[in-house]
Amino acid sequence: MKPVPTVSRDLIELPPGFPIVISQSEGVSPLFQRLHWHKALEINYISRGSGYYLINGTRHDFREGDILLINSNDLHRAFENEQLLMTVIMFDPAYFALEQRYDPELLIPFREIGMRFDNLLDRGHPMLPRLGAAIEEMRSEFARREPHFEAVVRSQLVQFLAFVNRYFAKEQELHAAQIRGMETIRQAVNAMEAEIARPWSLKELAASAHLSPSRFSALFVQTVGTSPMDYLIQLRLSAAVSLLESTDKKMIEIAETAGFRNLSNFNRLFKQHIGKQPSELRTRQQSKTVR
């Protein structure tokens, strides 16, 4: 059984009576490019544009018309290339307990990702456009919320999963070395998040993983998509944004709490990555509060 990661869990709020949420996501905000995981199962349909996902250390380039499956506990992170528009379905697998009495393999496409199924469905398969159209119909039905839409969406999702089972199963094994590599990076990211203000060095992180700095860096980039030090900066900036929006701490205190050693470096990196100065973000947040 795949161990549950301890980093960056997203708390997905699903309605208890009907635990399915269907939405559209335009682009990928820099603040939400963090490596994360959640318990809900996720289906992504690329309605427009292109980009790539890093899922458990494997890069999946996607383009318009592609469909991706993301399992519970999968470590993943999305990147946009251009004009990205995704339809996203999130749902609680327990909601389909009744259907699994009659079709025990209904959710196998998620449970056996890396073995009989891939995260990215085969784009050359003639069934893919039909599945994409089914996702868009589900989104439309969910958005209209006409009488009995829950029953319609539920039945459509069951049919979608049945067709994925029927047409996209294959033989493929996830190598033990790849699993070990993912666990190594999970532990490193967890340590960085737990002590975000610590003056981490590449040498120190690599030593904690019992790897050389070059091997650790290569494995980290493969899994996360950026170098360890660049990712640490992103974590620190995310923490700083949270502090700016939720506290009245002085700017120098926020910089130090988030792990930046001087204010000028903090301001420069914040502007570079977030697109505005920290003071601009605080002023904007304060104006919202006044309203």
Buried (B, 14 or more C-beta within 10 A) or exposed (E): EBEEBEBBEBEBEBEEEBBBBBEBBEBBEBEEBBBBBBBBBBBBBBBBBBBBBBBBBBEBEBBBBBBBBBBBBBBBBBBBEEEBBBBBBBBBBEBBEEBBEEBEBBBBBBBBBBBBBBBBBBEEEEBBEEBBEBBBBBBEBBEEEEEEBBEBBBEBBBEBBBBBBEBBBEEEEBEEEBBEBBBBBBBBBBBBBEEBBEEBEBEEBBEBBEBEBEEBBBBBBBBBBBBBEBBBBBBBBBBBBEBBBEEEEEBEEBBBBBBBEEBEEBBEBBEEBBEEBBEBBBEEBEEEEEE
